[in-house]
């Protein structure tokens, strides 16, 4: 009976593993690193993310008109909507390079999305909309600092609302660069939203988003026949052990 219970429990674990998907995050930061600088931790996190994902595309923002627009066409059926309390004089597509407020991370490029909240107690959001459903998303973030007010979160829907808090570069770092991404195998995601919320009346964290990667995870689900064979193999093993215990 103990053997049979063990086999049944193992089968239940197998069923749960096949039926459920889990969110895996990828994060690495290089505090104080400016434009063109080495970013080993960020790049390592990006490499791990890319290794788990069939990347469908990368948004570099290159060639887009500079300045603020509430809705930006990114091509390929993809877009980004900017909502909330934006400082429209600074936010939007930019091509400057300041470590503390954001910069381009594309090799040979110059443009990125600058996130600039107004001097208010409120929030700003950048919502990326995708023409085809995805389950994996990642981006390089530049200029985030814990010295300044504001919490950065990433929200997406995979049937239920999911929110991930993005760590900022530590106080005194002067900004820098980090990669943050996630996979949610089997999810069907049509949009992902960055939101910065806080009391910005006396200060604000200005930062940038670049090289946005998206796609679907490299997952191989066993065929029903393989699952059946695995289950019958366990049952056969249980029978052998039971007969030996009877002796």
RABEL-V723469 format. One record per residue. RES is the residue in three letters. SS is DSSP state (A for helix, B for strand, O for the rest). OMEGA is omega in degrees with one decimal (NA if undefined). Layout:
BEGIN
res=<RES RES>
ss=<SS SS>
omega=<OMEGA OMEGA>
END
This chain:
BEGIN
res=<UNK UNK UNK UNK UNK UNK UNK UNK UNK UNK UNK UNK UNK UNK UNK UNK UNK UNK UNK UNK UNK UNK UNK UNK UNK UNK UNK UNK UNK UNK UNK UNK UNK UNK UNK UNK UNK UNK UNK UNK UNK UNK UNK UNK UNK UNK UNK UNK UNK UNK UNK UNK UNK UNK UNK UNK UNK UNK UNK UNK UNK UNK UNK UNK UNK UNK UNK UNK UNK UNK UNK UNK UNK UNK UNK UNK UNK UNK UNK UNK UNK UNK UNK UNK UNK UNK UNK UNK UNK UNK UNK UNK UNK UNK UNK UNK UNK UNK UNK UNK UNK UNK UNK UNK UNK UNK UNK UNK UNK UNK UNK UNK UNK UNK UNK UNK UNK UNK UNK UNK UNK UNK UNK UNK UNK UNK UNK UNK UNK UNK UNK UNK UNK UNK UNK UNK UNK UNK UNK UNK UNK UNK UNK UNK UNK UNK UNK UNK UNK UNK UNK UNK UNK UNK UNK UNK UNK UNK UNK UNK UNK UNK UNK UNK UNK UNK UNK UNK UNK UNK UNK UNK UNK UNK UNK UNK UNK UNK UNK UNK UNK UNK UNK UNK UNK UNK UNK UNK UNK UNK UNK UNK UNK UNK UNK UNK UNK UNK UNK UNK UNK UNK UNK UNK UNK UNK UNK UNK UNK UNK UNK UNK UNK UNK UNK UNK UNK UNK UNK UNK UNK UNK UNK UNK UNK UNK UNK UNK UNK UNK UNK UNK UNK UNK UNK UNK UNK UNK UNK UNK UNK UNK UNK UNK UNK UNK UNK>
ss=<O A A A A A A A A A A A A A A A A A A O O O B B B B B B B B B O O O O O O O O A A A A A A A A A A A A O B B B B B B B O O O O O O O B O O O B B B B B O O B B B B B B B O B O O O O O B B B O O B B O O O B B O O O O O O O O B B B B O B O O O B B B B B B B B B B B B B B O B B B B B B B O O B O O O O O B B B B B B B O O O B B B B B O O O B O O O O O O B B B B B B B B B O O O O B B B B B B B B B B B O O O O O O O B B B B B B B B B B B O O O O O O A A A A A A A A A A A A A A A A A A A A A A A O>
omega=<179.0 179.4 -179.1 177.2 179.4 179.4 179.9 179.8 178.3 179.0 178.0 177.3 178.9 179.8 179.9 -179.1 -179.0 -173.8 -173.7 175.2 -179.8 179.3 176.4 179.5 179.7 -175.0 175.2 -177.8 178.1 -176.2 175.5 -179.0 -178.1 -178.7 177.8 -179.0 177.5 -177.5 -172.6 -177.4 178.5 -178.5 178.0 177.5 178.1 179.9 178.4 177.6 -178.7 179.3 -179.2 -169.9 167.0 -173.6 -179.7 -179.6 176.2 179.1 -177.5 -178.5 -179.3 176.2 179.3 178.2 179.7 176.5 -175.3 171.0 -177.1 177.6 -175.0 177.8 -177.8 -179.2 177.0 -177.7 -178.8 179.5 173.6 178.4 179.7 -176.7 178.5 -172.7 -178.7 165.6 -173.1 177.9 -178.4 -176.5 -179.9 -179.0 -176.9 177.0 175.5 -176.4 -179.6 -174.5 -173.4 -175.9 175.8 179.5 178.9 175.4 -180.0 178.6 -179.9 -178.6 -180.0 -171.9 178.8 176.7 179.2 -179.8 -176.7 174.4 173.9 176.2 -179.5 170.8 -173.0 -177.2 172.1 -179.6 172.4 -176.8 177.0 179.8 -174.6 -179.5 176.8 -177.3 -178.8 170.1 -178.7 -176.0 176.9 -179.3 170.6 177.8 -177.0 174.1 177.7 -177.6 176.6 176.2 -174.0 -178.5 176.9 175.5 -178.9 177.0 176.3 -176.2 175.7 -178.6 175.4 -174.3 170.5 -177.3 178.8 179.3 178.1 177.4 -176.7 179.1 176.6 172.9 -171.3 177.9 178.4 -177.5 -177.2 -179.2 -177.5 -176.6 174.0 171.6 175.8 179.1 178.2 168.2 176.7 -169.8 177.0 179.4 176.0 -172.5 179.6 179.3 177.6 -174.3 167.5 176.8 172.7 -175.9 176.8 174.6 -174.8 -174.4 -179.6 179.9 -178.5 176.3 177.9 -174.3 -175.6 177.0 178.0 178.1 179.2 179.9 -179.6 -179.8 -179.5 -175.3 174.2 -178.9 176.1 179.6 179.8 176.7 -179.6 179.3 179.2 178.8 179.9 -180.0 178.6 -179.6 179.3 176.4 177.1 -179.3 178.5 178.5 178.8 179.7 179.4 -178.6 -179.2 -179.8 179.4 178.6 179.2 177.1 NA>
END
